[in-house]
């Protein structure tokens, strides 16, 4: 009898779990996943949260009930910062509507935000980069970091270096901001306290270092970086940086401790790898890359182990997928994509269930 009870007690949870799993499998109908491409086995129930314009750099609030992102649409001439609910509703402009903005993030408690803006130098959009030198990013010296209430009020300038200060994100621990600055000549990573104090340089190698995110425990950062190797590459890099430009055609993914120590290169493929974000398990990174694109114009999402092994393509869209961010439980993924856009060039914000 005792063995019978033990057998039932073991079997019942298995049956219950099995029934639950079967029910979930039966409920999911891939043919109704309208924004999904063949081969995207990690993504389910993909939902488009914006519809039109250029929407990018979409990041979750700490409570994961809102998203903050940059967008250009309608009469806007360059990016401004918006917030919206997780279902795409309640979209609000929270930047000044002047100048150019980029890379916004919520601060702990979600009652304040941080973003980079040029509005204090010029209310108009800054000039676009000189593309006679090929595809380059412009590191505008007029970008400074600002904090504001979550509705955009009570705006305060956090950095003032007359150089490029942008690409700020916040540790999940709620104690540090990491950002990119050219204040020392080379684009490097810096950290500071939430009030802007204790601004500290944490990377020192020649090349662009930027786009950093903390791991969920706040102990590590993952970021993109260029490392010019040949004399020709170094000459090209130096010439562009003096003009406030970076050529993002060869960026690799790196991880380091939160203070910049113990830096380790994760990718080594000579492609444009960027927008890395830690999986909540702390063992994998998701990022955007054109590594499998012959034209170099097609960017997809990839996951890779922290030791550089196990590279796996996640998305199979023929245009652009980027800026991925997991929820803290790893069950959902927010990303931006050109997939199924109404107008060529439009980029929208998406959210999907993540399936390991």
C-alpha positions, -999 to +999 in steps of 0.1 A: +000+000+000+028+023+009+044+016-024+011+023-041+007+057-025+043+065-033+038+055-070+007+076-073+023+106-056+052+104-081+030+097-111+003+124-105+026+154-108+041+139-140+006+134-154-005+168-144+026+184-159+022+163-190-014+173-194-005+210-189+022+208-214+000+190-240-027+216-234-002+244-240+011+227-272-025+223-284-034+259-277-005+273-298-012+276-335+019+287-355-003+295-385-018+324-365+016+338-355+014+364-382+048+381-375+069+350-373+093+336-399+101+299-405+129+287-383+122+311-354+118+283-329+125+305-298+097+330-306+060+326-302+030+348-301+049+378-316+030+411-312+037+444-330+035+473-305+041+502-328+029+506-364+047+531-385+078+553-384+113+545-371+110+530-335+141+516-319+161+511-286+129+499-268+137+490-232+115+477-203+107+496-171+119+480-139+083+469-132+081+456-168+047+472-174+060+500-197+086+504-225+106+535-232+119+540-268+131+565-294+110+572-324+107+594-355+073+595-372+048+620-386+061+656-385+091+647-363+124+653-381+146+633-357+143+609-328+123+618-296+117+597-265+083+580-259+069+557-233+040+532-238+023+504-220+034+468-227+005+463-252+015+493-272-012+516-259-009+549-240+020+562-260+034+595-246+061+619-257+084+624-227+114+643-242+112+680-251+104+675-288+135+696-296+169+686-309+179+649-313+175+623-285+187+588-281+190+558-258+165+562-230+161+541-199+140+540-168+156+546-134+147+523-104+112+529-093+102+539-128+093+574-117+123+589-135+140+584-169+174+591-184+181+599-220+207+617-242+197+649-260+211+678-280+181+702-274+201+725-251+225+734-279+200+737-307+163+732-309+167+719-345+179+685-355+217+683-359+231+677-393+232+641-406+266+624-408+288+628-439+283+595-457+310+603-483+332+582-460+308+552-462+283+541-435+293+558-403+277+567-369+279+603-357+289+608-321+275+643-317+295+664-292+262+681-284+247+650-267+245+652-230+227+630-205+195+642-188+172+629-161+135+637-159+103+626-142+087+597-161+063+621-177+092+643-190+088+671-165+115+684-141+143+679-167+178+681-153+212+679-171+234+651-157+266+655-177+282+686-193+315+677-210+311+694-244+317+659-258+296+629-267+277+615-236+250+590-245+241+553-246+231+552-209+216+521-193+210+513-156+220+483-135+191+460-124+206+465-089+196+502-092+230+516-081+249+525-113+245+540-148+269+529-176+273+552-206+296+560-235+316+592-237+344+608-259+355+631-231+390+616-231+393+615-269+384+579-276+348+566-272+350+547-239+327+533-213+321+551-180+299+545-149+284+569-125+259+570-096+223+577-103+227+613-093+255+618-118+283+617-092+314+596-093+318+595-131+345+569-137+362+556-169+362+518-170+375+509-205+409+520-219+416+501-251+419+518-285+386+515-304+350+524-299+334+509-267+296+514-263+261+501-260+267+485-226+241+466-205+244+451-170+238+415-162+208+408-141+229+406-109+246+439-118+281+422-116+290+423-153+285+443-184+282+433-220+290+457-248+301+462-284+335+474-294+358+479-323+395+470-321+414+483-351+443+460-357+462+470-388+479+503-394+453+511-422+424+503-398+439+524-371+445+553-394+409+551-406+396+549-371+416+578-358+407+600-387+370+593-382+370+597-344+386+632-347+355+641-368+332+625-343+325+595-365+327+557-360+325+531-387+304+503-372+312+476-398+334+455-375+322+454-339+327+425-316+308+416-284+328+418-251+319+412-214+337+426-184+331+430-147+309+460-139+341+480-131+356+472-165+381+446-152+385+410-166+374+420-201+368+391-224+359+390-261+329+368-269+325+371-307+354+371-332+338+371-367+347+405-381+310+414-386+288+442-372+278+427-339+259+450-316+230+455-291+240+426-268+219+417-237+224+391-211+199+362-209+186+361-173+205+328-167+237+348-169+252+322-192+241+334-226+239+367-245+215+377-272+227+402-298+222+416-333+246+407-362+250+406-399+274+376-396+254+354-420+244+381-444+263+381-478+251+416-485+260+427-449+226+445-449+206+418-432+207+418-394+193+390-373+193+381-336+217+355-323+224+338-289+258+328-278+273+313-247+295+334-225+325+313-235+319+322-272+305+287-281+270+277-292+263+305-316+226+301-327+206+323-351+172+333-335+155+353-362+153+347-399+139+380-412+155+392-445+158+428-433+165+439-397+160+426-363+178+442-334+178+458-299+167+426-279+158+427-242+146+399-221+121+402-192+136+393-159+121+358-159+133+352-194+098+344-207+094+373-230+117+392-255+112+428-266+130+436-299+127+460-329+123+449-365+116+459-400+095+428-405+060+432-419+063+470-420+037+490-439+064+512-454+100+504-464+123+516-438+098+516-409+110+499-378+086+487-351+087+474-316+077+438-310+072+415-280+072+377-281+071+348-258+106+332-255+108+294-258+141+277-248 
